[in-house]
Amino acid sequence: MSRALGWVLLGVPLLAALAGPLFAGSARAVHAPLLPPGAGHVAGTDVLGRDVLALVLRGGGSVLVLAVGALGLAYVVGVPLALAAVGQPLRWVDRWLTRGLDLVLALPGLLVLMVLAATGARTAGALVVAVALLQLPAVVRLVRGAALGARRRSVVEALGMQGESWWRVHLGYLGRGVLGPVAVDAGGRLSLVLYLVASANFLGLGLDPATADWAVLVERNQEALFLQPWAVLLPAGLLVALATGANLLVDRYLVR
């Protein structure tokens, strides 16, 4: 039951994000604002008079790109960094790296995003880097813990005695050993990244306020929730379904 529900919850927003633009109508303001569902606008119109359904079908791709980009950047930087810290012989390097990242881990995510907004760095690239940086300490700690356990195995010593290179032992063998924990963590961490990306767009970071993005739609229409609820509930529901579906499937397939 949880598997089927997870696929439905994940599949609907993914389908809307990937295939939606092919079927979306015009997203220009051609109607009166905040119209209820009716002929020509199945889900009503938003505060600017744009078709809500057309906006929703066009607005999922940006959320996915930003979230996957930030999540991927965190692992691309964090996994090699953790493996290199575990594999090098100087213990103080590992210790100070961990302590330095703990300082970043202690920073509230929304506070960092608000400071970023205050600096004027409101581009999508800055948002991806900021969200990835916020996830980096947790990723490094997770990979470091998994790699320390694998490093104590006799296989690592045997590979070293056979003359295998440092790179192959610590980035190759240990890297394969942490793939399982990384996959499980990525599935759960997607929800947090989606939350931060959506919150950032809600605060006006990353994307232009006129963009047809699910988080931007929620922000632009929040004050009209009781006048035209579909303008808020439809994009917000897709964001919730995406995060919930990913978590259910991770629990079903990866967590044992």
Sequence and secondary structure as in RCSB ss.txt:
>XXXX:A:sequence
MSRALGWVLLGVPLLAALAGPLFAGSARAVHAPLLPPGAGHVAGTDVLGRDVLALVLRGGGSVLVLAVGALGLAY
VVGVPLALAAVGQPLRWVDRWLTRGLDLVLALPGLLVLMVLAATGARTAGALVVAVALLQLPAVVRLVRGAALGA
RRRSVVEALGMQGESWWRVHLGYLGRGVLGPVAVDAGGRLSLVLYLVASANFLGLGLDPATADWAVLVERNQEAL
FLQPWAVLLPAGLLVALATGANLLVDRYLVR
>XXXX:A:secstr
 HHHHHHHHHHHHHHHHHHHHHH    S  S TT  SBTTBTT B TTS BHHHHHHHSHHHHHHHHHHHHHHHH
HHHHHHHHHHHHSS HHHHHHHHHHHHHHHTS HHHHHHHHHHHT  SHHHHHHHHHHHHHHHHHHHHHHHHHHH
HTSHHHHHHHHTT  HHIIIIIIHHHHTHHHHHHHHHHHHHHHHHHHHHHHHTT SS TTS  HHHHHHHHGGGT
TTSTHHHHHHHHHHHHHHHHHHHHHHHHT  
